[in-house]
Amino acid sequence: MSTADPREAPYASDLLVLGQATEALDEVQARIGPRFGRAEVRRRVRRFLSGLLAPVERKNGWQLAEALGERGPHGVQRLLWRGRLGSGGGTR
């Protein structure tokens, strides 16, 4: 006979999914992290990826910044803008 509370069963599966998502995000961070020279930028990238996966209604600079706990969209916008230039992009 199990001593587990049956009301906790749905939460156990949610925790498993969250754990798997965290592991997957860790793997992505490990793969792309070396492309960013500064630790602050690597942390912002991690938060940005988490924000993309979060249940944010619209994925624009302001709402992602708010989900990341930032005061405004400038950091998110700078991350995207610099990433584009760094990859050989730029304005055409």
N, CA, C and O atoms as a Tinker XYZ file with bonds, in Angstrom:
   368  protein
     1  N      0.843000   -1.166000    0.000000    73     2
     2  CA     0.000000    0.000000    0.000000    64     1     3
     3  C      0.896000    1.240000    0.000000    63     2     4     5
     4  O      1.839000    1.339000    0.786000    81     3
     5  N      0.590000    2.172000   -0.885000    73     3     6
     6  CA     1.390000    3.384000   -1.023000    64     5     7
     7  C      0.992000    4.405000    0.037000    63     6     8     9
     8  O     -0.183000    4.555000    0.371000    81     7
     9  N      2.004000    5.103000    0.557000    73     7    10
    10  CA     1.735000    6.146000    1.551000    64     9    11
    11  C      1.705000    7.525000    0.905000    63    10    12    13
    12  O      1.520000    8.523000    1.603000    81    11
    13  N      1.884000    7.605000   -0.432000    73    11    14
    14  CA     1.880000    8.896000   -1.120000    64    13    15
    15  C      0.466000    9.458000   -1.169000    63    14    16    17
    16  O     -0.507000    8.726000   -1.349000    81    15
    17  N      0.377000   10.749000   -1.009000    73    15    18
    18  CA    -0.902000   11.444000   -1.071000    64    17    19
    19  C     -1.330000   11.516000   -2.537000    63    18    20    21
    20  O     -0.589000   12.068000   -3.350000    81    19
    21  N     -2.502000   10.978000   -2.909000    73    19    22
    22  CA    -2.919000   10.983000   -4.314000    64    21    23
    23  C     -3.105000   12.390000   -4.876000    63    22    24    25
    24  O     -3.067000   12.568000   -6.093000    81    23
    25  N     -3.304000   13.387000   -4.024000    73    23    26
    26  CA    -3.450000   14.766000   -4.499000    64    25    27
    27  C     -2.121000   15.320000   -5.016000    63    26    28    29
    28  O     -2.121000   16.315000   -5.741000    81    27
    29  N     -0.997000   14.709000   -4.666000    73    27    30
    30  CA     0.311000   15.187000   -5.103000    64    29    31
    31  C      0.720000   14.619000   -6.457000    63    30    32    33
    32  O      1.677000   15.114000   -7.053000    81    31
    33  N      0.036000   13.606000   -6.961000    73    31    34
    34  CA     0.414000   12.946000   -8.211000    64    33    35
    35  C      0.491000   13.906000   -9.400000    63    34    36    37
    36  O      1.483000   13.862000  -10.128000    81    35
    37  N     -0.504000   14.774000   -9.636000    73    35    38
    38  CA    -0.387000   15.685000  -10.785000    64    37    39
    39  C      0.815000   16.610000  -10.673000    63    38    40    41
    40  O      1.446000   16.937000  -11.678000    81    39
    41  N      1.132000   17.029000   -9.460000    73    39    42
    42  CA     2.263000   17.939000   -9.276000    64    41    43
    43  C      3.589000   17.231000   -9.515000    63    42    44    45
    44  O      4.551000   17.858000   -9.961000    81    43
    45  N      3.655000   15.956000   -9.230000    73    43    46
    46  CA     4.886000   15.198000   -9.458000    64    45    47
    47  C      5.223000   15.185000  -10.941000    63    46    48    49
    48  O      6.390000   15.331000  -11.305000    81    47
    49  N      4.224000   15.012000  -11.808000    73    47    50
    50  CA     4.498000   15.010000  -13.246000    64    49    51
    51  C      4.902000   16.405000  -13.716000    63    50    52    53
    52  O      5.758000   16.537000  -14.591000    81    51
    53  N      4.293000   17.453000  -13.144000    73    51    54
    54  CA     4.693000   18.820000  -13.487000    64    53    55
    55  C      6.140000   19.075000  -13.093000    63    54    56    57
    56  O      6.890000   19.694000  -13.847000    81    55
    57  N      6.530000   18.605000  -11.928000    73    55    58
    58  CA     7.911000   18.785000  -11.473000    64    57    59
    59  C      8.881000   18.035000  -12.370000    63    58    60    61
    60  O      9.983000   18.518000  -12.631000    81    59
    61  N      8.486000   16.859000  -12.846000    73    59    62
    62  CA     9.335000   16.088000  -13.756000    64    61    63
    63  C      9.547000   16.860000  -15.057000    63    62    64    65
    64  O     10.671000   16.952000  -15.549000    81    63
    65  N      8.473000   17.410000  -15.609000    73    63    66
    66  CA     8.574000   18.180000  -16.850000    64    65    67
    67  C      9.446000   19.416000  -16.638000    63    66    68    69
    68  O     10.278000   19.733000  -17.488000    81    67
    69  N      9.270000   20.113000  -15.526000    73    67    70
    70  CA    10.093000   21.289000  -15.239000    64    69    71
    71  C     11.562000   20.914000  -15.102000    63    70    72    73
    72  O     12.442000   21.636000  -15.571000    81    71
    73  N     11.818000   19.793000  -14.464000    73    71    74
    74  CA    13.194000   19.330000  -14.325000    64    73    75
    75  C     13.823000   19.017000  -15.674000    63    74    76    77
    76  O     14.984000   19.347000  -15.919000    81    75
    77  N     13.051000   18.378000  -16.549000    73    75    78
    78  CA    13.552000   18.056000  -17.885000    64    77    79
    79  C     13.788000   19.330000  -18.698000    63    78    80    81
    80  O     14.770000   19.432000  -19.433000    81    79
    81  N     12.886000   20.295000  -18.562000    73    79    82
    82  CA    13.049000   21.557000  -19.279000    64    81    83
    83  C     14.296000   22.298000  -18.792000    63    82    84    85
    84  O     15.034000   22.878000  -19.588000    81    83
    85  N     14.518000   22.273000  -17.497000    73    83    86
    86  CA    15.707000   22.926000  -16.933000    64    85    87
    87  C     16.973000   22.257000  -17.448000    63    86    88    89
    88  O     17.940000   22.940000  -17.786000    81    87
    89  N     16.978000   20.934000  -17.511000    73    87    90
    90  CA    18.142000   20.213000  -18.037000    64    89    91
    91  C     18.378000   20.555000  -19.502000    63    90    92    93
    92  O     19.521000   20.752000  -19.914000    81    91
    93  N     17.312000   20.627000  -20.290000    73    91    94
    94  CA    17.449000   20.963000  -21.706000    64    93    95
    95  C     17.987000   22.387000  -21.865000    63    94    96    97
    96  O     18.832000   22.642000  -22.723000    81    95
    97  N     17.499000   23.305000  -21.043000    73    95    98
    98  CA    17.980000   24.684000  -21.094000    64    97    99
    99  C     19.448000   24.755000  -20.681000    63    98   100   101
   100  O     20.214000   25.532000  -21.249000    81    99
   101  N     19.839000   23.955000  -19.703000    73    99   102
   102  CA    21.252000   23.878000  -19.304000    64   101   103
   103  C     22.122000   23.399000  -20.467000    63   102   104   105
   104  O     23.222000   23.910000  -20.679000    81   103
   105  N     21.623000   22.419000  -21.216000    73   103   106
   106  CA    22.377000   21.895000  -22.365000    64   105   107
   107  C     22.540000   22.962000  -23.446000    63   106   108   109
   108  O     23.626000   23.128000  -24.001000    81   107
   109  N     21.466000   23.679000  -23.738000    73   107   110
   110  CA    21.538000   24.748000  -24.738000    64   109   111
   111  C     22.520000   25.817000  -24.276000    63   110   112   113
   112  O     23.349000   26.287000  -25.057000    81   111
   113  N     22.426000   26.195000  -23.014000    73   111   114
   114  CA    23.324000   27.209000  -22.463000    64   113   115
   115  C     24.780000   26.756000  -22.567000    63   114   116   117
   116  O     25.653000   27.556000  -22.903000    81   115
   117  N     25.043000   25.507000  -22.287000    73   115   118
   118  CA    26.414000   24.987000  -22.372000    64   117   119
   119  C     26.934000   25.032000  -23.812000    63   118   120   121
   120  O     28.121000   25.263000  -24.044000    81   119
   121  N     26.041000   24.811000  -24.768000    73   119   122
   122  CA    26.462000   24.812000  -26.173000    64   121   123
   123  C     26.705000   26.214000  -26.708000    63   122   124   125
   124  O     27.667000   26.436000  -27.444000    81   123
   125  N     25.847000   27.165000  -26.347000    73   123   126
   126  CA    25.983000   28.501000  -26.924000    64   125   127
   127  C     26.735000   29.471000  -26.022000    63   126   128   129
   128  O     27.182000   30.521000  -26.485000    81   127
   129  N     26.881000   29.139000  -24.754000    73   127   130
   130  CA    27.539000   30.029000  -23.802000    64   129   131
   131  C     28.921000   30.491000  -24.221000    63   130   132   133
   132  O     29.232000   31.671000  -24.064000    81   131
   133  N     29.770000   29.608000  -24.750000    73   131   134
   134  CA    31.117000   30.040000  -25.137000    64   133   135
   135  C     31.142000   31.102000  -26.232000    63   134   136   137
   136  O     32.173000   31.741000  -26.444000    81   135
   137  N     30.036000   31.298000  -26.925000    73   135   138
   138  CA    29.983000   32.332000  -27.969000    64   137   139
   139  C     29.890000   33.745000  -27.385000    63   138   140   141
   140  O     30.064000   34.731000  -28.101000    81   139
   141  N     29.616000   33.834000  -26.085000    73   139   142
   142  CA    29.471000   35.121000  -25.426000    64   141   143
   143  C     30.616000   35.287000  -24.442000    63   142   144   145
   144  O     30.759000   34.507000  -23.501000    81   143
   145  N     31.425000   36.307000  -24.668000    73   143   146
   146  CA    32.629000   36.491000  -23.875000    64   145   147
   147  C     32.399000   36.910000  -22.425000    63   146   148   149
   148  O     33.213000   36.602000  -21.556000    81   147
   149  N     31.314000   37.599000  -22.163000    73   147   150
   150  CA    31.077000   38.124000  -20.816000    64   149   151
   151  C     30.019000   37.311000  -20.093000    63   150   152   153
   152  O     29.020000   36.895000  -20.680000    81   151
   153  N     30.258000   37.092000  -18.805000    73   151   154
   154  CA    29.329000   36.309000  -17.985000    64   153   155
   155  C     27.957000   36.968000  -17.910000    63   154   156   157
   156  O     26.937000   36.280000  -17.884000    81   155
   157  N     27.930000   38.312000  -17.875000    73   155   158
   158  CA    26.650000   39.012000  -17.793000    64   157   159
   159  C     25.801000   38.737000  -19.026000    63   158   160   161
   160  O     24.586000   38.566000  -18.926000    81   159
   161  N     26.438000   38.695000  -20.177000    73   159   162
   162  CA    25.715000   38.430000  -21.422000    64   161   163
   163  C     25.225000   36.984000  -21.434000    63   162   164   165
   164  O     24.102000   36.715000  -21.860000    81   163
   165  N     26.049000   36.064000  -20.975000    73   163   166
   166  CA    25.611000   34.658000  -20.903000    64   165   167
   167  C     24.397000   34.508000  -19.996000    63   166   168   169
   168  O     23.479000   33.748000  -20.303000    81   167
   169  N     24.392000   35.234000  -18.876000    73   167   170
   170  CA    23.225000   35.169000  -17.977000    64   169   171
   171  C     21.985000   35.778000  -18.629000    63   170   172   173
   172  O     20.879000   35.260000  -18.475000    81   171
   173  N     22.175000   36.874000  -19.353000    73   171   174
   174  CA    21.029000   37.490000  -20.034000    64   173   175
   175  C     20.489000   36.554000  -21.107000    63   174   176   177
   176  O     19.274000   36.454000  -21.279000    81   175
   177  N     21.364000   35.869000  -21.827000    73   175   178
   178  CA    20.929000   34.903000  -22.848000    64   177   179
   179  C     20.103000   33.807000  -22.194000    63   178   180   181
   180  O     19.059000   33.415000  -22.716000    81   179
   181  N     20.562000   33.318000  -21.062000    73   179   182
   182  CA    19.818000   32.277000  -20.341000    64   181   183
   183  C     18.436000   32.783000  -19.944000    63   182   184   185
   184  O     17.440000   32.083000  -20.127000    81   183
   185  N     18.374000   33.988000  -19.404000    73   183   186
   186  CA    17.073000   34.554000  -19.019000    64   185   187
   187  C     16.201000   34.792000  -20.243000    63   186   188   189
   188  O     14.989000   34.582000  -20.196000    81   187
   189  N     16.816000   35.231000  -21.342000    73   187   190
   190  CA    16.073000   35.464000  -22.565000    64   189   191
   191  C     15.441000   34.164000  -23.077000    63   190   192   193
   192  O     14.267000   34.141000  -23.446000    81   191
   193  N     16.218000   33.099000  -23.095000    73   191   194
   194  CA    15.681000   31.802000  -23.529000    64   193   195
   195  C     14.548000   31.347000  -22.612000    63   194   196   197
   196  O     13.538000   30.821000  -23.080000    81   195
   197  N     14.718000   31.548000  -21.320000    73   195   198
   198  CA    13.654000   31.206000  -20.373000    64   197   199
   199  C     12.401000   32.034000  -20.656000    63   198   200   201
   200  O     11.281000   31.529000  -20.579000    81   199
   201  N     12.604000   33.310000  -20.985000    73   199   202
   202  CA    11.473000   34.171000  -21.312000    64   201   203
   203  C     10.747000   33.720000  -22.567000    63   202   204   205
   204  O      9.521000   33.802000  -22.642000    81   203
   205  N     11.504000   33.243000  -23.558000    73   203   206
   206  CA    10.863000   32.730000  -24.771000    64   205   207
   207  C     10.000000   31.509000  -24.478000    63   206   208   209
   208  O      8.977000   31.291000  -25.127000    81   207
   209  N     10.416000   30.722000  -23.502000    73   207   210
   210  CA     9.667000   29.520000  -23.143000    64   209   211
   211  C      8.556000   29.799000  -22.138000    63   210   212   213
   212  O      7.693000   28.950000  -21.917000    81   211
   213  N      8.572000   30.969000  -21.535000    73   211   214
   214  CA     7.592000   31.318000  -20.501000    64   213   215
   215  C      6.232000   31.631000  -21.126000    63   214   216   217
   216  O      6.138000   31.947000  -22.312000    81   215
   217  N      5.186000   31.537000  -20.314000    73   215   218
   218  CA     3.846000   31.851000  -20.832000    64   217   219
   219  C      3.608000   33.360000  -20.902000    63   218   220   221
   220  O      2.680000   33.881000  -20.283000    81   219
   221  N      4.447000   34.047000  -21.655000    73   219   222
   222  CA     4.313000   35.481000  -21.858000    64   221   223
   223  C      3.357000   35.667000  -23.035000    63   222   224   225
   224  O      3.503000   35.021000  -24.073000    81   223
   225  N      2.376000   36.557000  -22.861000    73   223   226
   226  CA     1.336000   36.728000  -23.881000    64   225   227
   227  C      1.921000   37.101000  -25.240000    63   226   228   229
   228  O      1.598000   36.483000  -26.254000    81   227
   229  N      2.782000   38.115000  -25.253000    73   227   230
   230  CA     3.423000   38.541000  -26.498000    64   229   231
   231  C      4.926000   38.529000  -26.283000    63   230   232   233
   232  O      5.404000   38.932000  -25.222000    81   231
   233  N      5.655000   38.084000  -27.251000    73   231   234
   234  CA     7.106000   37.978000  -27.120000    64   233   235
   235  C      7.794000   39.204000  -27.725000    63   234   236   237
   236  O      8.643000   39.075000  -28.608000    81   235
   237  N      7.422000   40.388000  -27.245000    73   235   238
   238  CA     8.110000   41.588000  -27.710000    64   237   239
   239  C      9.120000   42.022000  -26.641000    63   238   240   241
   240  O      9.161000   41.460000  -25.546000    81   239
   241  N      9.928000   43.021000  -26.975000    73   239   242
   242  CA    10.994000   43.446000  -26.068000    64   241   243
   243  C     10.512000   43.840000  -24.687000    63   242   244   245
   244  O     11.105000   43.451000  -23.681000    81   243
   245  N      9.427000   44.618000  -24.635000    73   243   246
   246  CA     8.929000   45.067000  -23.342000    64   245   247
   247  C      8.427000   43.913000  -22.495000    63   246   248   249
   248  O      8.777000   43.817000  -21.319000    81   247
   249  N      7.622000   43.042000  -23.063000    73   247   250
   250  CA     7.045000   41.963000  -22.263000    64   249   251
   251  C      8.083000   40.918000  -21.881000    63   250   252   253
   252  O      8.020000   40.361000  -20.785000    81   251
   253  N      9.041000   40.642000  -22.769000    73   251   254
   254  CA    10.114000   39.723000  -22.396000    64   253   255
   255  C     10.962000   40.334000  -21.286000    63   254   256   257
   256  O     11.323000   39.644000  -20.332000    81   255
   257  N     11.282000   41.613000  -21.400000    73   255   258
   258  CA    12.070000   42.278000  -20.361000    64   257   259
   259  C     11.342000   42.209000  -19.020000    63   258   260   261
   260  O     11.955000   41.947000  -17.986000    81   259
   261  N     10.049000   42.444000  -19.047000    73   259   262
   262  CA     9.259000   42.376000  -17.812000    64   261   263
   263  C      9.299000   40.964000  -17.225000    63   262   264   265
   264  O      9.440000   40.794000  -16.014000    81   263
   265  N      9.177000   39.961000  -18.082000    73   263   266
   266  CA     9.223000   38.569000  -17.616000    64   265   267
   267  C     10.597000   38.226000  -17.047000    63   266   268   269
   268  O     10.714000   37.375000  -16.165000    81   267
   269  N     11.650000   38.897000  -17.561000    73   267   270
   270  CA    13.012000   38.646000  -17.101000    64   269   271
   271  C     13.343000   39.449000  -15.841000    63   270   272   273
   272  O     14.396000   39.258000  -15.232000    81   271
   273  N     12.444000   40.337000  -15.462000    73   271   274
   274  CA    12.696000   41.158000  -14.280000    64   273   275
   275  C     13.552000   42.374000  -14.564000    63   274   276   277
   276  O     14.150000   42.936000  -13.646000    81   275
   277  N     13.622000   42.786000  -15.807000    73   275   278
   278  CA    14.413000   43.958000  -16.179000    64   277   279
   279  C     13.515000   45.189000  -16.208000    63   278   280   281
   280  O     12.295000   45.077000  -16.328000    81   279
   281  N     14.129000   46.365000  -16.097000    73   279   282
   282  CA    13.367000   47.617000  -16.029000    64   281   283
   283  C     12.812000   48.061000  -17.372000    63   282   284   285
   284  O     11.814000   48.781000  -17.425000    81   283
   285  N     13.437000   47.647000  -18.434000    73   283   286
   286  CA    12.996000   48.053000  -19.761000    64   285   287
   287  C     13.531000   47.092000  -20.803000    63   286   288   289
   288  O     14.249000   46.149000  -20.469000    81   287
   289  N     13.190000   47.320000  -22.067000    73   287   290
   290  CA    13.559000   46.377000  -23.126000    64   289   291
   291  C     14.967000   46.559000  -23.675000    63   290   292   293
   292  O     15.390000   45.794000  -24.541000    81   291
   293  N     15.695000   47.549000  -23.192000    73   291   294
   294  CA    16.977000   47.883000  -23.814000    64   293   295
   295  C     17.983000   46.736000  -23.778000    63   294   296   297
   296  O     18.682000   46.507000  -24.765000    81   295
   297  N     18.072000   46.021000  -22.678000    73   295   298
   298  CA    19.015000   44.904000  -22.590000    64   297   299
   299  C     18.676000   43.786000  -23.549000    63   298   300   301
   300  O     19.563000   43.221000  -24.187000    81   299
   301  N     17.398000   43.463000  -23.656000    73   299   302
   302  CA    16.955000   42.415000  -24.583000    64   301   303
   303  C     17.215000   42.856000  -26.014000    63   302   304   305
   304  O     17.719000   42.079000  -26.826000    81   303
   305  N     16.874000   44.096000  -26.323000    73   303   306
   306  CA    17.084000   44.609000  -27.672000    64   305   307
   307  C     18.568000   44.651000  -28.029000    63   306   308   309
   308  O     18.951000   44.318000  -29.151000    81   307
   309  N     19.400000   45.060000  -27.074000    73   307   310
   310  CA    20.846000   45.108000  -27.317000    64   309   311
   311  C     21.397000   43.707000  -27.565000    63   310   312   313
   312  O     22.245000   43.511000  -28.436000    81   311
   313  N     20.912000   42.738000  -26.795000    73   311   314
   314  CA    21.349000   41.357000  -26.975000    64   313   315
   315  C     21.050000   40.887000  -28.397000    63   314   316   317
   316  O     21.912000   40.303000  -29.054000    81   315
   317  N     19.846000   41.137000  -28.865000    73   315   318
   318  CA    19.464000   40.707000  -30.211000    64   317   319
   319  C     20.196000   41.492000  -31.290000    63   318   320   321
   320  O     20.623000   40.917000  -32.291000    81   319
   321  N     20.342000   42.781000  -31.101000    73   319   322
   322  CA    21.000000   43.610000  -32.092000    64   321   323
   323  C     22.475000   43.242000  -32.233000    63   322   324   325
   324  O     22.983000   43.085000  -33.343000    81   323
   325  N     23.147000   43.108000  -31.109000    73   323   326
   326  CA    24.565000   42.758000  -31.145000    64   325   327
   327  C     24.784000   41.356000  -31.688000    63   326   328   329
   328  O     25.755000   41.108000  -32.404000    81   327
   329  N     23.894000   40.446000  -31.354000    73   327   330
   330  CA    24.005000   39.076000  -31.859000    64   329   331
   331  C     23.923000   39.028000  -33.371000    63   330   332   333
   332  O     24.618000   38.243000  -34.015000    81   331
   333  N     23.074000   39.866000  -33.932000    73   331   334
   334  CA    22.929000   39.905000  -35.375000    64   333   335
   335  C     24.193000   40.460000  -36.015000    63   334   336   337
   336  O     24.664000   39.924000  -37.018000    81   335
   337  N     24.745000   41.525000  -35.449000    73   335   338
   338  CA    25.977000   42.086000  -35.999000    64   337   339
   339  C     27.146000   41.132000  -35.846000    63   338   340   341
   340  O     27.991000   41.017000  -36.734000    81   339
   341  N     27.184000   40.443000  -34.703000    73   339   342
   342  CA    28.285000   39.529000  -34.437000    64   341   343
   343  C     28.280000   38.315000  -35.332000    63   342   344   345
   344  O     29.308000   37.654000  -35.485000    81   343
   345  N     27.124000   38.005000  -35.936000    73   343   346
   346  CA    27.049000   36.820000  -36.774000    64   345   347
   347  C     27.251000   37.163000  -38.249000    63   346   348   349
   348  O     26.952000   36.359000  -39.131000    81   347
   349  N     27.760000   38.361000  -38.503000    73   347   350
   350  CA    28.005000   38.749000  -39.888000    64   349   351
   351  C     26.812000   39.458000  -40.495000    63   350   352   353
   352  O     26.815000   39.776000  -41.685000    81   351
   353  N     25.787000   39.709000  -39.686000    73   351   354
   354  CA    24.595000   40.403000  -40.194000    64   353   355
   355  C     24.819000   41.890000  -40.221000    63   354   356   357
   356  O     25.942000   42.354000  -40.421000    81   355
   357  N     23.790000   42.617000  -40.027000    73   355   358
   358  CA    23.847000   44.063000  -40.052000    64   357   359
   359  C     22.706000   44.582000  -40.890000    63   358   360   361
   360  O     21.901000   43.809000  -41.410000    81   359
   361  N     22.638000   45.874000  -41.019000    73   359   362
   362  CA    21.553000   46.436000  -41.824000    64   361   363
   363  C     21.906000   46.334000  -43.284000    63   362   364   365
   364  O     23.074000   46.410000  -43.664000    81   363
   365  N     20.922000   46.166000  -44.071000    73   363   366
   366  CA    21.149000   46.055000  -45.530000    64   365   367
   367  C     20.445000   47.177000  -46.230000    63   366   368
   368  O     20.505000   47.273000  -47.456000    81   367
